[in-house]
């Protein structure tokens, strides 16, 4: 389980169940366990500090590299 945070202000955004060893390129909405703070403006996801974190693509959020950080462990199966 990963905790996704804003890279600018370190504010927690959501808790995400990552499957596989790869990078976090997109977050599937059905794997988000808990939402903390975020704002949706049109099709873009923003941190409350104003930084753009990702783009809403329907079933997932396409993440913007270097706009977020994460901590935790990834699931291998």
BAMIZA-152461 format. One record per residue (C-alpha): x, y, z. Coordinates in nm, 3 decimals. Example, Ala and Ser with C-alpha at 12.3 -4.5 7.8 and 13.67 -1.06 7.14 Angstrom:
2
east/north/up
1.230/-0.450/0.780
1.367/-0.106/0.714
// end
This chain:
77
east/north/up
0.000/0.000/0.000
0.140/0.339/-0.104
0.069/0.683/0.036
0.073/0.934/-0.253
0.185/1.285/-0.146
0.230/1.621/-0.316
0.598/1.685/-0.395
0.564/2.056/-0.321
0.387/2.065/0.017
0.403/1.696/0.127
0.026/1.691/0.178
-0.124/1.337/0.171
-0.347/1.287/-0.135
-0.459/0.922/-0.128
-0.375/0.567/-0.024
-0.317/0.342/-0.327
-0.283/-0.035/-0.371
0.003/-0.066/-0.627
0.039/-0.403/-0.800
0.372/-0.484/-0.966
0.726/-0.351/-0.938
0.704/-0.069/-1.195
0.677/0.307/-1.160
0.355/0.482/-1.061
0.248/0.610/-1.403
-0.126/0.591/-1.343
-0.349/0.527/-1.043
-0.656/0.314/-1.112
-0.957/0.455/-0.928
-1.077/0.113/-0.810
-0.744/0.056/-0.627
-0.755/0.383/-0.432
-0.835/0.280/-0.075
-0.874/0.619/0.093
-0.884/0.979/-0.033
-0.726/1.247/0.187
-0.696/1.582/0.006
-0.731/1.671/-0.359
-0.926/1.902/-0.587
-1.067/1.818/-0.930
-1.076/2.108/-1.177
-1.211/1.993/-1.511
-1.012/1.680/-1.595
-0.709/1.770/-1.381
-0.632/1.669/-1.022
-0.471/1.933/-0.803
-0.329/1.937/-0.453
-0.490/2.199/-0.223
-0.161/2.398/-0.256
-0.238/2.440/-0.630
0.012/2.199/-0.785
-0.122/1.979/-1.067
-0.084/1.609/-0.976
-0.257/1.419/-1.255
-0.516/1.401/-1.532
-0.849/1.216/-1.499
-0.870/0.961/-1.783
-1.197/0.795/-1.675
-1.102/0.473/-1.498
-0.762/0.602/-1.384
-0.555/0.910/-1.306
-0.255/0.963/-1.534
0.011/1.090/-1.295
0.246/1.380/-1.374
0.607/1.285/-1.304
0.785/1.479/-1.027
0.460/1.635/-0.902
0.413/1.365/-0.638
0.608/1.134/-0.409
0.509/0.807/-0.244
0.604/0.586/0.047
0.510/0.230/0.127
0.534/-0.108/-0.039
0.414/-0.243/-0.372
0.229/-0.572/-0.409
0.402/-0.828/-0.638
0.101/-1.025/-0.760
// end
